């Protein structure tokens, strides 16, 4: 089961990085529109600021939970389960991450790995 908690940490880190990466690509696209003059600079800055906040709001908790799972912190179980429930409907990656998180952390062996 020790490998399972490590796999969860990697899964949460990957999901968080994916969210941030998608929003970074969107920010680059908005920047290109601003550079061509199709969109005013003030709107580009506003859109990129909003995407930064959304990225940190959605990707940040996954990265923080990944760090806590990697360090085997006991408190990591609660945010991991909450995030798992939130993403379990996002097929296919969210379903895999959410289902595996619920399977691992609702098991006594998985919980014991975080408590030690």
Buried (B, 14 or more C-beta within 10 A) or exposed (E): EEEBBBBBBEBBBBBBBEBBEBBBEBBEEBBEBBEEEEBEEEEBEEBBEEBBEBBBEBBEBBBBBBBBBBEBBEEBBEBBBEBBEEBBEEEEEBEBBBEBBBEBBEEEEBBEBBEE
